[in-house]
Amino acid sequence: MKVNLLLKHLLLVCGCLFALIGQAVADPLSDAKRAYSANDYVKAAKLLRKLAENGNALAQGLIGAMYVDGKGVPQNYTEALKWLRLAEKQGDDGAQFYLGGVYLNGQGVPQDNIEAMKHYRLAAEQGNKFAQINVGTMYLNGIGITQDYKEAVKWFQLAAGQGETTAQFKLGSCYEYGRGVPQDYKEAMKWYRLAAEQGDALAQSHLGHMYEIGQGDSQNYKEAVKWYRLAAEQGDAVGQYSLGAMYINGRGVSQDYVLSHMWMNIGIANANSANQQELSKPRDLLEHSMTAQQIAEAQELARKCIANKFKGC
């Protein structure tokens, strides 16, 4: 479970490959970036390979990453490792980051959390914000290293200071639960808000919860609904289910059993399978206060909402 949580954030990072290189330092590299952004991975790989063969560390790291992902080239971990290691020898933080992922996932090498941590730390110490998040997450969960909340906070603070929303969310969580720092709901809310205002769905649902129960600020159901809805529209199961719960008693919204059932149903469908049975109990209880027609209407609305990707529901 801990590793899966880390992989979730790793996949988010890997989806923004060229975020690892900063500004292009040569025209061919800039051309490769444009090709990649246009989903012309074959052209990007061709341009990068020429640069990589001439010893460009950034290009070596990027072509290695493309071999990991199988974009523009056949997926080939042996080739990926060759190029990533060449780039790492030149101190490229993007290559160090990707090597961390290779070891974390056991891609072409034995799965090794300790080795993953080693490469992530190398990148993190150079200021790579994505690596800083992963180092912090590994300290937080004791993956490849002895669990150390204070170290986790340290790395989250570094990445959060660079505006990284995942780090801001995780830092907020540390303050909410007193992990590595004194428990401080106001400080938790501050970091959740920073991430939420940048569109982080997890932060939005957590901020909504704090407003709902009055932690870190005065209880405010309308604010809670606002943030739950923003999270729900992004497909966040917690936001969806919590928004449905607000409709049951008319907290921050007009009481509406149909909309409550709709959002709770959607949230349950998107929730972890291990939690679905427990989450279904309040919805099933709600059905005792609804007519068969209302239940059918809620189910139809849920289908339409899902088809519209949770917008305008």
SULTA-V288887 format. One record per residue. RES is the residue in three letters. SS is DSSP state (alpha for helix, beta for strand, coil for the rest). PHI is phi as a letter, one per 30 degrees, with the letter a starting at -180 (* if undefined). D_FIRST is the distance of its C-alpha to the first C-alpha in Angstrom with 1 decimal. Layout:
res: <RES;RES>
ss: <SS;SS>
phi: <PHI;PHI>
d_first: <D_FIRST;D_FIRST>
//
This chain:
res: <MET;LYS;VAL;ASN;LEU;LEU;LEU;LYS;HIS;LEU;LEU;LEU;VAL;CYS;GLY;CYS;LEU;PHE;ALA;LEU;ILE;GLY;GLN;ALA;VAL;ALA;ASP;PRO;LEU;SER;ASP;ALA;LYS;ARG;ALA;TYR;SER;ALA;ASN;ASP;TYR;VAL;LYS;ALA;ALA;LYS;LEU;LEU;ARG;LYS;LEU;ALA;GLU;ASN;GLY;ASN;ALA;LEU;ALA;GLN;GLY;LEU;ILE;GLY;ALA;MET;TYR;VAL;ASP;GLY;LYS;GLY;VAL;PRO;GLN;ASN;TYR;THR;GLU;ALA;LEU;LYS;TRP;LEU;ARG;LEU;ALA;GLU;LYS;GLN;GLY;ASP;ASP;GLY;ALA;GLN;PHE;TYR;LEU;GLY;GLY;VAL;TYR;LEU;ASN;GLY;GLN;GLY;VAL;PRO;GLN;ASP;ASN;ILE;GLU;ALA;MET;LYS;HIS;TYR;ARG;LEU;ALA;ALA;GLU;GLN;GLY;ASN;LYS;PHE;ALA;GLN;ILE;ASN;VAL;GLY;THR;MET;TYR;LEU;ASN;GLY;ILE;GLY;ILE;THR;GLN;ASP;TYR;LYS;GLU;ALA;VAL;LYS;TRP;PHE;GLN;LEU;ALA;ALA;GLY;GLN;GLY;GLU;THR;THR;ALA;GLN;PHE;LYS;LEU;GLY;SER;CYS;TYR;GLU;TYR;GLY;ARG;GLY;VAL;PRO;GLN;ASP;TYR;LYS;GLU;ALA;MET;LYS;TRP;TYR;ARG;LEU;ALA;ALA;GLU;GLN;GLY;ASP;ALA;LEU;ALA;GLN;SER;HIS;LEU;GLY;HIS;MET;TYR;GLU;ILE;GLY;GLN;GLY;ASP;SER;GLN;ASN;TYR;LYS;GLU;ALA;VAL;LYS;TRP;TYR;ARG;LEU;ALA;ALA;GLU;GLN;GLY;ASP;ALA;VAL;GLY;GLN;TYR;SER;LEU;GLY;ALA;MET;TYR;ILE;ASN;GLY;ARG;GLY;VAL;SER;GLN;ASP;TYR;VAL;LEU;SER;HIS;MET;TRP;MET;ASN;ILE;GLY;ILE;ALA;ASN;ALA;ASN;SER;ALA;ASN;GLN;GLN;GLU;LEU;SER;LYS;PRO;ARG;ASP;LEU;LEU;GLU;HIS;SER;MET;THR;ALA;GLN;GLN;ILE;ALA;GLU;ALA;GLN;GLU;LEU;ALA;ARG;LYS;CYS;ILE;ALA;ASN;LYS;PHE;LYS;GLY;CYS>
ss: <coil;alpha;alpha;alpha;alpha;alpha;alpha;alpha;alpha;alpha;alpha;alpha;alpha;alpha;coil;coil;alpha;alpha;alpha;alpha;coil;coil;coil;coil;coil;coil;alpha;alpha;alpha;alpha;alpha;alpha;alpha;alpha;alpha;alpha;alpha;coil;coil;coil;alpha;alpha;alpha;alpha;alpha;alpha;alpha;alpha;alpha;alpha;alpha;alpha;alpha;coil;coil;coil;alpha;alpha;alpha;alpha;alpha;alpha;alpha;alpha;alpha;alpha;alpha;alpha;alpha;coil;coil;coil;coil;coil;coil;coil;alpha;alpha;alpha;alpha;alpha;alpha;alpha;alpha;alpha;alpha;alpha;alpha;alpha;coil;coil;coil;alpha;alpha;alpha;alpha;alpha;alpha;alpha;alpha;alpha;alpha;alpha;alpha;alpha;coil;coil;coil;coil;coil;coil;coil;alpha;alpha;alpha;alpha;alpha;alpha;alpha;alpha;alpha;alpha;alpha;alpha;coil;coil;coil;coil;alpha;alpha;alpha;alpha;alpha;alpha;alpha;alpha;alpha;alpha;alpha;alpha;alpha;coil;coil;coil;coil;coil;coil;coil;alpha;alpha;alpha;alpha;alpha;alpha;alpha;alpha;alpha;alpha;alpha;alpha;coil;coil;coil;coil;alpha;alpha;alpha;alpha;alpha;alpha;alpha;alpha;alpha;alpha;alpha;alpha;alpha;coil;coil;coil;coil;coil;coil;coil;alpha;alpha;alpha;alpha;alpha;alpha;alpha;alpha;alpha;alpha;alpha;alpha;coil;coil;coil;coil;alpha;alpha;alpha;alpha;alpha;alpha;alpha;alpha;alpha;alpha;alpha;alpha;alpha;coil;coil;coil;coil;coil;coil;coil;alpha;alpha;alpha;alpha;alpha;alpha;alpha;alpha;alpha;alpha;alpha;alpha;alpha;coil;coil;coil;alpha;alpha;alpha;alpha;alpha;alpha;alpha;alpha;alpha;alpha;alpha;alpha;alpha;coil;coil;coil;coil;coil;coil;coil;alpha;alpha;alpha;alpha;alpha;alpha;alpha;alpha;alpha;alpha;alpha;alpha;alpha;alpha;coil;coil;alpha;alpha;alpha;alpha;alpha;alpha;alpha;alpha;alpha;alpha;alpha;alpha;alpha;alpha;alpha;coil;coil;coil;coil;alpha;alpha;alpha;alpha;alpha;alpha;alpha;alpha;alpha;alpha;alpha;alpha;alpha;alpha;alpha;alpha;coil;coil;coil;coil;coil;coil>
phi: <*;d;d;e;d;d;d;e;d;d;d;d;d;d;d;c;e;d;d;d;c;i;d;d;c;a;e;d;d;d;d;d;d;d;d;d;d;d;i;c;d;d;d;e;d;d;d;d;d;d;d;d;d;c;j;d;d;d;d;d;d;d;d;d;d;d;d;d;d;i;c;i;b;d;d;a;d;d;d;e;d;e;d;d;d;d;d;d;e;c;i;d;d;d;d;d;d;d;d;e;d;d;d;d;c;i;c;i;b;d;d;a;d;d;d;d;d;e;d;d;d;e;d;d;d;c;j;d;d;d;d;d;d;d;d;d;d;d;d;d;c;i;c;i;a;d;e;a;d;d;d;e;e;e;d;d;d;d;d;d;d;c;i;d;d;d;d;d;d;d;d;e;d;d;d;d;c;i;c;i;b;d;d;a;d;d;d;d;d;e;d;d;d;e;d;d;d;c;j;d;d;d;d;d;d;d;d;e;d;d;d;d;c;i;c;i;a;d;e;b;d;d;d;d;d;e;d;d;d;d;d;d;d;c;j;d;d;d;d;d;d;d;d;e;d;d;d;e;c;i;c;i;b;d;e;a;d;d;d;d;d;e;d;d;d;d;d;d;d;c;d;e;e;d;c;d;d;d;d;d;d;d;d;d;d;e;d;d;c;c;d;e;d;d;d;d;d;d;d;d;d;d;d;d;d;d;d;c;h;i;c;i;d>
d_first: <0.0;3.8;5.5;5.1;6.4;8.8;9.9;10.7;13.2;14.3;15.4;17.3;19.0;20.0;21.6;24.1;25.3;28.7;27.4;26.9;30.6;32.2;35.8;37.3;39.7;41.7;43.0;41.4;38.0;38.6;39.7;36.5;34.5;36.6;36.2;32.4;32.4;34.7;32.3;34.9;32.6;35.3;37.7;35.2;34.3;38.0;38.8;36.0;37.0;40.5;39.5;37.0;39.7;41.9;39.4;37.8;34.6;33.0;34.0;32.7;29.2;29.3;30.6;27.9;25.2;27.0;26.9;23.2;22.9;25.9;27.9;31.6;31.4;29.9;26.4;27.2;25.0;28.1;29.9;27.0;26.7;30.5;30.8;27.8;29.2;32.7;31.5;29.5;32.7;34.4;31.8;30.3;27.2;25.9;26.0;24.3;21.5;21.2;21.5;18.4;16.6;18.4;17.3;13.6;13.7;16.4;19.0;22.4;21.4;19.3;15.7;16.1;14.1;17.3;19.3;17.0;17.4;21.1;21.7;19.8;21.9;25.0;24.5;23.5;26.6;28.6;27.4;25.0;23.1;20.2;19.8;20.3;17.3;15.0;16.7;16.3;12.6;12.4;14.8;13.1;9.9;12.0;10.9;14.2;16.2;16.9;15.3;18.0;18.0;21.5;20.8;17.9;20.5;23.0;21.2;20.2;23.9;25.1;23.2;23.9;27.5;27.6;26.7;23.1;21.6;17.9;19.1;21.4;18.7;16.5;19.8;20.7;17.6;18.5;22.0;21.1;19.3;21.4;18.9;21.2;23.9;26.0;24.7;26.7;26.3;29.0;27.3;23.9;25.9;27.6;24.6;23.0;26.5;26.8;23.6;24.5;28.0;26.8;24.9;21.3;20.1;17.4;20.1;22.6;20.8;20.2;23.9;25.0;23.5;25.2;28.4;28.1;27.9;30.0;27.9;29.2;32.0;34.2;32.7;33.4;32.4;33.8;31.7;28.6;29.5;30.2;26.8;25.0;27.2;26.4;22.7;23.4;25.6;22.9;20.7;18.4;17.6;17.9;21.2;22.4;21.9;23.2;26.2;27.0;27.0;29.5;31.8;32.1;34.0;35.4;33.6;34.4;35.4;38.0;36.8;36.0;34.4;34.3;32.3;30.1;29.4;28.9;26.3;24.4;24.5;23.2;20.3;19.4;19.6;17.2;14.7;11.5;13.2;11.9;13.9;16.8;19.0;19.1;19.7;22.4;24.5;26.0;26.8;28.5;30.4;31.5;33.0;35.5;37.1;37.3;39.7;38.9;40.1;37.8;34.8;35.9;36.5;33.0;31.5;33.8;33.0;29.2;30.0;32.1;29.7;26.9;29.7;30.7;27.1;27.2;30.4;33.4;32.0>
//
